[in-house]
């Protein structure tokens, strides 16, 4: 499964649960995760998508470390764990 396919499948799963999955593009900071996900109930997390054989770059690892240090959840999602992460979406959504 291609990285773009994994990303789109997850984006649609977030959308189907009433959330937003916003593509992150920055001209001033490299290594940001691919998407910021906003779920009902005020939950948010970052997601980085990888083809199963690809690894995070050193810059991506550093940025993820900083984000996690600030208390944000960051998930690295690939074809081997996408179903698990889609199931976690329902657990993350707080009742309104």
Secondary structure, DSSP 8 states (H G I E B T S, - for coil): --HHHHHHHHHHHHHHTT-EEEE---SS-SS--SEEEEETTTEEEEEEE--TT----HHHHHHHHHHHHTT--EEEE-TTTHHHHHHHHHHH----
